[in-house]
């Protein structure tokens, strides 16, 4: 792939990774319709860029999370240590789903599956936001909400289902306030994205070049912008507008699919 394609892939991955429209669905569609051969090292690089965007966006909170591991006797980091436990717990459903289902994703992935999952994703965002009005109780993260969010992340392994949209919606309906659901979703995302990157780097340690760096930088910048936009959307309870987008896109894709 050339530099222009690397930039376009970085922009596509950066925005769709965090906005609740499903990056996997968009990437699969781009691969099947526009880009026949996506360069794997470049894909890993743009994922690195989006992971860096999360680290930069939540840098102050992440610093406290890291200090909580080191300063085990410091009572001021009690909440962060508790959050670590819930993050590990919430990662289990996706880890199980990834082990059993992800190897088969390439076999079942199709334009039809993306269109169907986009419609489902839109319905999750739309009706999930309506239910939030009676389910959101602004309670702290707990065992129940972390498991609900973890299961939502496992469902989002399907191409077309947004990880961020599904987990944030699940968290808010499990009683969390918007800020906590948003933060927990992306802290969980660091673990999911980071784990996936490590596995891919072990499998494919070579092939990185100048275009990989360009893709990573583009993914990081666009990802950070997407995080800023999503945070405002989540706090204003307006994620349903992204739901309308994926429903319309899913219907159109279903009608014009090859």
PyMOL commands that set and color helices and strands:
alter all, ss='L'
color gray80, all
select helices_A, chain A and resi 3-18+23-34+40-57+59-70+75-108+111-135+143-155+163-173+178-203+210-235+240-256
alter helices_A, ss='H'
color red, helices_A
deselect
rebuild
show_as cartoon
